Amino acid sequence: MIRRQAPTRRNDVGSCIPSILIVEDDAKIGDLIARYLELNQFAVTVVDNGVAMDSQLASREFDLLILDLNLPGENGLSICRRLRNEDKGRLPIVIVTAQSEDVDKIVGLEMGADDYVTKPFNPGEFLARICSVLRRVFRSGGVEVAERLRCYRFAGWRLDVFRREALMPGGSKVLLTEAEKDLLQIFCENPYCVLTRNQLIDMMHGPISGPFERSIDILISRLRKKLEADPKVPQLIQTVRSAGYVFSTVVTRG
């Protein structure tokens, strides 16, 4: 059964929204994931079993499949193995399940899944994992998805995560270090979310030098100098006393 369906958009002129198919039999969980991904500029379709999934895959193309393991009828592992045997253009698959045993993760990855996320999960980390899988895919040839995922827009700025540069509202380039780019990307993927220093450290793609919390503060100070009209009175990256930082602006992709 189809629980939620994104408008058909593949090959539409000017389309820039990545499309995700979710196979999840728990209606509440499927709807929560869909709403979160839609807020982050994805087109989402939700179905609750393998038969409905096959129907969707036969009628249109998707950029990524989010697959629950405990499904009625054919289970998620069987679906994953079958899709890989059928090849399906190497559709990226992220397994989402409450089963957290290492053996379950290993089996899921051996069946051909690209990543494995256990419930409950941090929404920001979940989004980062999805984007990471899609980046790996288009680095190996998926240019269309690359063009749609590589950039974030906010407050007149444009962040290009591959070129590691930000374009000011007037079009001038601002070069970022790898750490600055990673931190700004995390903020772009989590707008209006208060993130603690520890969360930012956990979400960074690589180690940062020096005492961790102090290093985050230094990175944020450097970003503010490059992004804010007045770094001493920041409007984009704001400090939440005794809590962390929040990126206070609307973010879109493309």
N, C-alpha and C positions, 0 to 999 in steps of 0.2 A: 504494500500500500504506500502511496506517495503522501507524505505528511506535509511537505513544504516544497514548492517548486520555484526555482529562479527563472526569470524570463530568458528565453532562448537568446543567446548573444554571440555564440561562436561565429567568427567570420563576418560579423556585422562591421560596417565601416566605422572606424574610430573607436571600436570597443577597447576598453582598457581594464576590465574587471576580471580577475582570475575566477574561474568557476570551480566549485568544490561540491562533490557528491558525498553525503553522509549516510551511512547505513547504520541505523541505531533504532532498536525496537522500543526503548524507553522514550515515550513522547516528550516528557519534561526535559530530559537530558538533551535529546536531539534538538528541541526548540531553543534551549539555553545556548548550546554551542552555535546553532545557526544565527541567533540574534547577535552574539558576540562577534562572529566572523563578518556578518553583514555590516556591523558598526565599523569594522576595519576594512571595508571596501572589497569584500568578496561577494560573489553571487553564489548562493547556497541552495541546494536541493536536498531534501531529507526523505529517505525511504526507510521502511522498517524490516526488510527481508531481502534475501538474495534474488528472488524472482523479480521484484520491483527494481532492484539494482540493474539486473541484466536488461530489463526493458529500457531503462534510462541510458545505459551505455550503448545500446543498439541504435538509439534515436539521436544521440548528440554526443559531443566530446566534452570531457572534463579535464581540468588541469591537475586534480588531486582527489583521491578517495580516502575518506576517514571511515574506518571499519571497526565496528564493535565485534567482539568474539562470541559472546553469548546471544545468538540470534535464533529465532524459531526456524525450523527447517534446517537448511544448510548452515553450518556454523562459520564463524569468521575465518578460522584457519583454513577450512576447506575452500572457502571462496578465494582467499588470498592465493593458495596453491593453484587453484584452477585458473585464475586470471593470469598468473605468471606463466602457466603452461600454454595458455592461449596467446600470450604475449601482450595483447591489448595496447600495443605501442608503448610498453613500459610505463603504464599509468602509475604515478607515484602513489604509494599506499602508506597511510599512517594508522596503525592499530591503536584504538583507545579502549581500555578495558579495566575492570576492577581487579583482574587477576594480576597480582604483583610479584609472583614467584619468579626467580631468575630463569627457571626452566621454561616457563611460559613465554618470557621475553625471547629467549634463545630460539625456541621453536617458531615463534612468530617471525623473527628475522630470517630464520632458515627457510621459511615458506616464501620469502621474497618481500616482506614488508620493508619499507625504507626507514621507518622509525616506530617507536613503541611508547605510548604514554599511558600511565596508570591513573585511574580515578581514585580520589579527587585530585585535580591538578591546578596549578597556578595559571590563570588565563594568559598572563603575559608570556610565561614560558611556553605554553601551548602554542600561542601565535608565533613565537620565535622559532619553534621547532618546525611548524608548517612552512614558514618562509625559508628556513634553512634547507628543507627537503626540496622545495621548488627551485631554490638557487642552484643546488647540486644538479638538478635535472637540466635546467637550461644552460648550465656551463657545459653540459655534454651535448648540446645541440638544440635545446628548446628556446630559440631566439625570441619567439613571440611572447612567451611568458616572461622572459628576461626583461623585455622592454616594459612590461606592465608592472613588474615588481621592484624594479631597481630604484625607483624614485618615490620620495614622499614630498608633499607640499603642505606648508603651514605658514600662516601669517605673511604671505607673499614670498616666502623662501621656498627653495627647491633643493632637497638633499638627494644626491646621486650616490648610492652606497657603493657602486662599483668603481666609479671614478674617484671616490673619496673626496668629493668637493661639494660645497654648498653654494647655490646661486642666490645672491641678495635680491630683494624686490626690484632693484634697478638692473639686474642682470650681471653684475660683477661677481667674479669667482672668489670664493673663500676656501682655501685649502685646509683640510683637516688631517690630523694624525690618525693612525688606525684606531687608537684608543678613543679619541674624540668622536670619530665616526661611529664606532660601536655604541658609545654612550648615547649619542644623539639619536641613533636608530632605535635604541631601547625606549627612549622618551617618545619617539614618533609612534611606536607600536603600542604605547600605553598612555595616550593623552588623558589628562584629568585624573590619573591614578596617582595616589600618594605612594611613592616608592622609598623604602628605607635604604640606608647605605648598604646594609647587608644584602638586601634584594638586588640592588644594582651590582654589587660585587658578584653575586651568584649568576646574574644574567649576562655579565660581560663575556665576550667570546674568548678572551685570553687573559693571562695573568697581568696584573698591573703592578708597577714597582712601588716600593716603599710601604709603610704601614697602610693597610688596605683602606680604612675609613678616611684617612687623611688624603690618600691618593684620589679617591672619589671627589672629595671637596676641591682638590686642585684641578681635576679635570673639569668639574662644573664651573669653576672660576674662569678657566681658559675658554670654555664654550661661551660663557656669558660675554666675555670680551669680544668674541667674534660675532655673536648673534644679536646681542641686546643693544638698543640705542643708548641706554645708560646702564652699564653693568652694575652700578651701585643700587639701582632701583629696577631690578629685573622684572619684565613682564611675561617672558616665556617660561624660563626655568625658575620657579619660585620656591623659596624655602618654607616648609611647614614646620614650625617650631616643635621640637621634641618628637618629630615624626620622620621627616625626610625631605624629599623634593617632589614637585609636581610640575608637569609640562602643561601649561594652561593655554592651550590653543587647539583649534580644530585641525585635524590632520587627514589628508586624503592621499591616495596613491595615483601614480601616473605621471 
